[in-house]
Amino acid sequence: MKKLSSYYIQKTGMVFFPGTLNVHLIEHKYYFPQDCIRLEKEEYEGKVSVSMIPCKICGKEAYILRTDSDTGKHGYSPEQILEIATNVKLRDEFELKDGDIIEVEVNAGQIIPV
């Protein structure tokens, strides 16, 4: 996250806290639309490109991130996980613990439900 900080600022206007919050979706899966914000690997001479869409978590502005190489985590497919980045440590800001139920808001059309 720190290595790409200046690129994320260019794309989103936000300085991300160095770490994300993984939110596991219970009943739904989603895909990113093709016109989402992109950080292409060629832009930073990296190995993987990243898709980003704006969202709100607990009312706070944030972004959902997904790398093109994401294969999922903890037995969940990547379409069942929201990897959320913002400018604070969300666990501390909202006193979140594993298993907490939270609300993530996205604008219609920004993600494609399956």
C-alpha positions as CSV (number, residue, x, y, z in Angstrom):
1,M,0.0,0.0,0.0
2,K,2.8,2.5,0.9
3,K,4.8,1.7,-2.2
4,L,1.8,2.7,-4.4
5,S,0.6,5.6,-2.2
6,S,1.3,8.4,-4.8
7,Y,-0.5,6.4,-7.5
8,Y,-3.5,5.8,-5.3
9,I,-3.6,9.5,-4.5
10,Q,-3.6,10.3,-8.2
11,K,-6.4,7.9,-8.9
12,T,-8.6,8.6,-5.8
13,G,-7.5,11.8,-4.2
14,M,-7.1,9.9,-0.9
15,V,-4.1,8.9,1.1
16,F,-4.8,5.3,2.1
17,F,-4.0,3.9,5.5
18,P,-1.4,1.1,4.9
19,G,-3.8,-1.8,5.2
20,T,-7.3,-2.8,4.1
21,L,-10.4,-4.2,5.8
22,N,-11.7,-7.4,4.2
23,V,-15.5,-7.7,4.3
24,H,-16.9,-11.1,3.5
25,L,-20.3,-11.0,1.7
26,I,-22.6,-13.7,3.1
27,E,-25.2,-14.0,0.3
28,H,-24.0,-12.1,-2.7
29,K,-21.1,-12.0,-5.2
30,Y,-20.1,-9.0,-7.3
31,Y,-18.0,-8.0,-10.3
32,F,-16.3,-4.7,-11.1
33,P,-17.6,-2.9,-14.3
34,Q,-15.1,-2.4,-17.0
35,D,-15.2,1.4,-16.6
36,C,-14.1,1.4,-13.0
37,I,-11.0,3.3,-11.8
38,R,-7.8,1.4,-12.8
39,L,-4.2,1.4,-11.7
40,E,-2.5,-0.5,-14.5
41,K,0.7,-2.4,-13.7
42,E,2.5,-0.6,-16.4
43,E,1.9,2.7,-14.7
44,Y,4.0,1.8,-11.7
45,E,6.2,-0.9,-13.3
46,G,4.5,-3.5,-11.2
47,K,3.2,-7.1,-11.6
48,V,-0.5,-6.7,-11.1
49,S,-3.2,-4.1,-12.0
50,V,-5.8,-2.9,-9.5
51,S,-9.5,-2.0,-10.0
52,M,-11.1,0.5,-7.6
53,I,-14.6,1.8,-7.0
54,P,-15.7,4.4,-4.4
55,C,-17.9,3.3,-1.5
56,K,-18.9,4.3,2.0
57,I,-18.3,2.1,5.0
58,C,-20.1,3.1,8.2
59,G,-20.7,6.5,6.4
60,K,-16.9,7.0,5.7
61,E,-15.6,7.6,2.2
62,A,-13.5,4.7,1.1
63,Y,-12.6,2.5,-2.0
64,I,-13.1,-1.2,-2.8
65,L,-9.9,-2.6,-4.3
66,R,-9.3,-5.7,-6.3
67,T,-6.1,-6.9,-7.9
68,D,-6.4,-8.7,-11.2
69,S,-4.6,-11.6,-9.7
70,D,-7.0,-12.0,-6.7
71,T,-7.9,-15.6,-6.1
72,G,-9.9,-15.1,-2.9
73,K,-9.2,-15.5,0.8
74,H,-10.2,-17.8,3.6
75,G,-12.2,-20.1,1.3
76,Y,-14.1,-17.2,-0.3
77,S,-13.9,-16.4,-4.0
78,P,-12.8,-12.8,-4.8
79,E,-16.3,-12.0,-5.8
80,Q,-17.4,-12.6,-2.2
81,I,-14.8,-10.3,-0.6
82,L,-14.7,-6.5,-0.5
83,E,-11.2,-5.3,0.2
84,I,-11.7,-1.8,1.6
85,A,-9.1,1.0,1.8
86,T,-9.5,4.5,3.3
87,N,-7.4,7.0,5.1
88,V,-7.8,5.5,8.6
89,K,-7.5,2.1,10.2
90,L,-11.2,1.1,10.0
91,R,-11.0,-1.5,12.8
92,D,-9.9,1.2,15.2
93,E,-12.1,4.0,13.9
94,F,-15.3,1.9,14.3
95,E,-14.1,-0.6,16.9
96,L,-14.7,-3.5,14.5
97,K,-14.0,-7.1,15.3
98,D,-14.0,-10.2,13.2
99,G,-17.6,-11.3,12.5
100,D,-19.1,-7.8,13.0
101,I,-21.9,-6.9,10.5
102,I,-21.3,-3.6,8.7
103,E,-22.9,-1.7,5.9
104,V,-21.0,-0.8,2.7
105,E,-22.7,1.6,0.3
106,V,-22.0,1.8,-3.4
107,N,-23.7,3.8,-6.1
108,A,-25.9,1.8,-8.5
109,G,-23.9,0.6,-11.5
110,Q,-20.6,0.8,-9.7
111,I,-20.6,-3.0,-9.0
112,I,-22.3,-5.7,-10.9
113,P,-24.1,-8.2,-8.6
114,V,-24.2,-11.9,-9.6
